């Protein structure tokens, strides 16, 4: 039992160190540059305490739960050898984790008001919410597709840089045709889709698959799923902006 | 008491976010793979830790960091503050008058990236897979530097009003060129680090900075120019991570050369 406490205490110290830069930056700008007192110091300190405790628990649970389950699933799929189920799993993981992502919901709502202002859709609530949910499903579909393509790449051992370069070319071409208002949002949507829980799970899945399949290097083939998941939303959001 | 109800609602929201993931993972495990999960109790406890940890983390951010961070973003982009640092009032502001904004963008980008949980997760995994060749801190610092450069460049773009795609496309060209020269092992990880940098901590603070800046700089629209900072923050880490690998490789090669030359001198 005391081992658990030592481990927890050690990762607590790590979390404190991780947060120290933010505290220093905020303190410096608040006191030296803006020259204003820190509002609600008690609230600030309790909040920081929560952040430290939260980060500690998260990292602790990561190595106990998320990493092992990703590994176990990857091994089981590799042994089972059923491509269909592996791809279905990959798609549902990408789609399911993205469609409910709070950051994406927020971005989709912003995009709808941009579209309404730009005259692309009517400026009514129903038109806006229809546009926003359409966008959300589009992005979620594109992330699902990205994980599927990424998994196929791991299985086949295709080199990643050609695929990413093709994706970039697509992004550049689409930028020329997409409505100007949507471009900033499209570029941003690539960054917001991958949530804090999806990233460890998807990384463990990729690395697990690459280690279970003979002839694949976990370093070269295992990583890269997140890269696909942040590239496809850009393409699909611009396409959505052009079609709707 | 208020904090407690807030914690409870955040906890519920976190569970709602995690529920689809749990359903997919355990659904496939039970229906398709049909094998018991090894150390099931441990894994379940791990999930509980992750959910509780994430909820506490978000609560703390909501209570402590976001209010003050957003307030500071507003104050720093406030024309009155920027005019106050310039001696001559009345003239139009030059882009260089916004220097505190760029410094703040750099500092907040680097420091929030260090605390980003998903980056920590990827760094742990990369360290484990590479057998220690890729240091957890080396990767995290390289990514943090990339985000810092990206966000300060992004704020400069909002102030000057140059179109975003020029920057992104030239960034892509740099990434593609670097890919040919960087060590093969780092390339997929570098691509991944672009996507993982921006999640729970960075996005809200950076979004506040972008929207604040776009709504105060004359001639910018918050709706069109406020976006795009996240894109900068996910592009530049790719460049710095590959750069980090290139530099470490170069240093290692130079050391090896020097050692061999020393050996040759000794033999003579």
Boltz contact constraints between the chains, C-beta under 6 A:
constraints:
  - contact:
      token1: [A, 18]
      token2: [B, 114]
      max_distance: 6.0
  - contact:
      token1: [A, 18]
      token2: [B, 115]
      max_distance: 6.0
  - contact:
      token1: [A, 19]
      token2: [B, 115]
      max_distance: 6.0
  - contact:
      token1: [A, 21]
      token2: [B, 111]
      max_distance: 6.0
  - contact:
      token1: [A, 21]
      token2: [B, 114]
      max_distance: 6.0
  - contact:
      token1: [A, 22]
      token2: [B, 111]
      max_distance: 6.0
  - contact:
      token1: [A, 22]
      token2: [B, 115]
      max_distance: 6.0
  - contact:
      token1: [A, 25]
      token2: [B, 107]
      max_distance: 6.0
  - contact:
      token1: [A, 25]
      token2: [B, 108]
      max_distance: 6.0
  - contact:
      token1: [A, 25]
      token2: [B, 111]
      max_distance: 6.0
  - contact:
      token1: [A, 26]
      token2: [B, 68]
      max_distance: 6.0
  - contact:
      token1: [A, 29]
      token2: [B, 72]
      max_distance: 6.0
  - contact:
      token1: [A, 29]
      token2: [B, 104]
      max_distance: 6.0
  - contact:
      token1: [A, 33]
      token2: [B, 100]
      max_distance: 6.0
  - contact:
      token1: [A, 34]
      token2: [B, 75]
      max_distance: 6.0
  - contact:
      token1: [A, 43]
      token2: [B, 63]
      max_distance: 6.0
  - contact:
      token1: [A, 44]
      token2: [B, 64]
      max_distance: 6.0
  - contact:
      token1: [A, 47]
      token2: [B, 60]
      max_distance: 6.0
  - contact:
      token1: [A, 47]
      token2: [B, 63]
      max_distance: 6.0
  - contact:
      token1: [A, 47]
      token2: [B, 64]
      max_distance: 6.0
  - contact:
      token1: [A, 48]
      token2: [B, 64]
      max_distance: 6.0
  - contact:
      token1: [A, 50]
      token2: [B, 56]
      max_distance: 6.0
  - contact:
      token1: [A, 50]
      token2: [B, 59]
      max_distance: 6.0
  - contact:
      token1: [A, 50]
      token2: [B, 60]
      max_distance: 6.0
  - contact:
      token1: [A, 51]
      token2: [B, 57]
      max_distance: 6.0
  - contact:
      token1: [A, 51]
      token2: [B, 60]
      max_distance: 6.0
  - contact:
      token1: [A, 53]
      token2: [B, 56]
      max_distance: 6.0
  - contact:
      token1: [A, 54]
      token2: [B, 53]
      max_distance: 6.0
  - contact:
      token1: [A, 54]
      token2: [B, 56]
      max_distance: 6.0
  - contact:
      token1: [A, 54]
      token2: [B, 57]
      max_distance: 6.0
  - contact:
      token1: [A, 54]
      token2: [B, 60]
      max_distance: 6.0
  - contact:
      token1: [A, 55]
      token2: [B, 57]
      max_distance: 6.0
  - contact:
      token1: [A, 57]
      token2: [B, 49]
      max_distance: 6.0
  - contact:
      token1: [A, 57]
      token2: [B, 52]
      max_distance: 6.0
  - contact:
      token1: [A, 57]
      token2: [B, 53]
      max_distance: 6.0
  - contact:
      token1: [A, 58]
      token2: [B, 50]
      max_distance: 6.0
  - contact:
      token1: [A, 58]
      token2: [B, 53]
      max_distance: 6.0
  - contact:
      token1: [A, 58]
      token2: [B, 54]
      max_distance: 6.0
  - contact:
      token1: [A, 58]
      token2: [B, 117]
      max_distance: 6.0
  - contact:
      token1: [A, 60]
      token2: [B, 49]
      max_distance: 6.0
  - contact:
      token1: [A, 61]
      token2: [B, 46]
      max_distance: 6.0
  - contact:
      token1: [A, 61]
      token2: [B, 49]
      max_distance: 6.0
  - contact:
      token1: [A, 61]
      token2: [B, 50]
      max_distance: 6.0
  - contact:
      token1: [A, 61]
      token2: [B, 53]
      max_distance: 6.0
  - contact:
      token1: [A, 62]
      token2: [B, 121]
      max_distance: 6.0
  - contact:
      token1: [A, 64]
      token2: [B, 42]
      max_distance: 6.0
  - contact:
      token1: [A, 64]
      token2: [B, 46]
      max_distance: 6.0
  - contact:
      token1: [A, 65]
      token2: [B, 43]
      max_distance: 6.0
  - contact:
      token1: [A, 65]
      token2: [B, 46]
      max_distance: 6.0
  - contact:
      token1: [A, 65]
      token2: [B, 47]
      max_distance: 6.0
  - contact:
      token1: [A, 65]
      token2: [B, 50]
      max_distance: 6.0
  - contact:
      token1: [A, 68]
      token2: [B, 43]
      max_distance: 6.0
  - contact:
      token1: [A, 69]
      token2: [B, 43]
      max_distance: 6.0
  - contact:
      token1: [A, 76]
      token2: [B, 33]
      max_distance: 6.0
  - contact:
      token1: [A, 85]
      token2: [B, 32]
      max_distance: 6.0
  - contact:
      token1: [A, 89]
      token2: [B, 28]
      max_distance: 6.0
  - contact:
      token1: [A, 92]
      token2: [B, 24]
      max_distance: 6.0
  - contact:
      token1: [A, 93]
      token2: [B, 24]
      max_distance: 6.0
  - contact:
      token1: [A, 96]
      token2: [B, 20]
      max_distance: 6.0
  - contact:
      token1: [A, 96]
      token2: [B, 24]
      max_distance: 6.0
  - contact:
      token1: [A, 97]
      token2: [B, 21]
      max_distance: 6.0
  - contact:
      token1: [A, 100]
      token2: [B, 17]
      max_distance: 6.0
  - contact:
      token1: [A, 100]
      token2: [B, 20]
      max_distance: 6.0
  - contact:
      token1: [A, 103]
      token2: [B, 203]
      max_distance: 6.0
  - contact:
      token1: [A, 114]
      token2: [B, 223]
      max_distance: 6.0
  - contact:
      token1: [A, 160]
      token2: [B, 188]
      max_distance: 6.0
  - contact:
      token1: [A, 161]
      token2: [B, 179]
      max_distance: 6.0
  - contact:
      token1: [A, 161]
      token2: [B, 187]
      max_distance: 6.0
  - contact:
      token1: [A, 164]
      token2: [B, 191]
      max_distance: 6.0
  - contact:
      token1: [A, 165]
      token2: [B, 176]
      max_distance: 6.0
  - contact:
      token1: [A, 168]
      token2: [B, 172]
      max_distance: 6.0
  - contact:
      token1: [A, 172]
      token2: [B, 169]
      max_distance: 6.0
  - contact:
      token1: [A, 175]
      token2: [B, 165]
      max_distance: 6.0
  - contact:
      token1: [A, 181]
      token2: [B, 224]
      max_distance: 6.0
  - contact:
      token1: [A, 184]
      token2: [B, 164]
      max_distance: 6.0
  - contact:
      token1: [A, 184]
      token2: [B, 227]
      max_distance: 6.0
  - contact:
      token1: [A, 184]
      token2: [B, 228]
      max_distance: 6.0
  - contact:
      token1: [A, 185]
      token2: [B, 227]
      max_distance: 6.0
  - contact:
      token1: [A, 187]
      token2: [B, 228]
      max_distance: 6.0
  - contact:
      token1: [A, 187]
      token2: [B, 231]
      max_distance: 6.0
  - contact:
      token1: [A, 188]
      token2: [B, 227]
      max_distance: 6.0
  - contact:
      token1: [A, 188]
      token2: [B, 230]
      max_distance: 6.0
  - contact:
      token1: [A, 188]
      token2: [B, 231]
      max_distance: 6.0
  - contact:
      token1: [A, 191]
      token2: [B, 198]
      max_distance: 6.0
  - contact:
      token1: [A, 191]
      token2: [B, 230]
      max_distance: 6.0
  - contact:
      token1: [A, 191]
      token2: [B, 234]
      max_distance: 6.0
  - contact:
      token1: [A, 194]
      token2: [B, 195]
      max_distance: 6.0
  - contact:
      token1: [A, 196]
      token2: [B, 117]
      max_distance: 6.0
  - contact:
      token1: [A, 196]
      token2: [B, 118]
      max_distance: 6.0
  - contact:
      token1: [A, 196]
      token2: [B, 199]
      max_distance: 6.0
  - contact:
      token1: [A, 196]
      token2: [B, 200]
      max_distance: 6.0
  - contact:
      token1: [A, 197]
      token2: [B, 18]
      max_distance: 6.0
  - contact:
      token1: [A, 197]
      token2: [B, 21]
      max_distance: 6.0
  - contact:
      token1: [A, 199]
      token2: [B, 118]
      max_distance: 6.0
  - contact:
      token1: [A, 199]
      token2: [B, 121]
      max_distance: 6.0
  - contact:
      token1: [A, 199]
      token2: [B, 196]
      max_distance: 6.0
  - contact:
      token1: [A, 200]
      token2: [B, 121]
      max_distance: 6.0
  - contact:
      token1: [A, 203]
      token2: [B, 122]
      max_distance: 6.0
  - contact:
      token1: [A, 203]
      token2: [B, 125]
      max_distance: 6.0
  - contact:
      token1: [A, 207]
      token2: [B, 129]
      max_distance: 6.0
  - contact:
      token1: [A, 218]
      token2: [B, 129]
      max_distance: 6.0
  - contact:
      token1: [A, 219]
      token2: [B, 129]
      max_distance: 6.0
  - contact:
      token1: [A, 219]
      token2: [B, 130]
      max_distance: 6.0
  - contact:
      token1: [A, 219]
      token2: [B, 185]
      max_distance: 6.0
  - contact:
      token1: [A, 223]
      token2: [B, 188]
      max_distance: 6.0
  - contact:
      token1: [A, 223]
      token2: [B, 189]
      max_distance: 6.0
  - contact:
      token1: [A, 223]
      token2: [B, 192]
      max_distance: 6.0
  - contact:
      token1: [A, 224]
      token2: [B, 188]
      max_distance: 6.0
  - contact:
      token1: [A, 224]
      token2: [B, 191]
      max_distance: 6.0
  - contact:
      token1: [A, 226]
      token2: [B, 192]
      max_distance: 6.0
  - contact:
      token1: [A, 226]
      token2: [B, 195]
      max_distance: 6.0
  - contact:
      token1: [A, 226]
      token2: [B, 196]
      max_distance: 6.0
  - contact:
      token1: [A, 227]
      token2: [B, 191]
      max_distance: 6.0
  - contact:
      token1: [A, 227]
      token2: [B, 192]
      max_distance: 6.0
  - contact:
      token1: [A, 230]
      token2: [B, 195]
      max_distance: 6.0
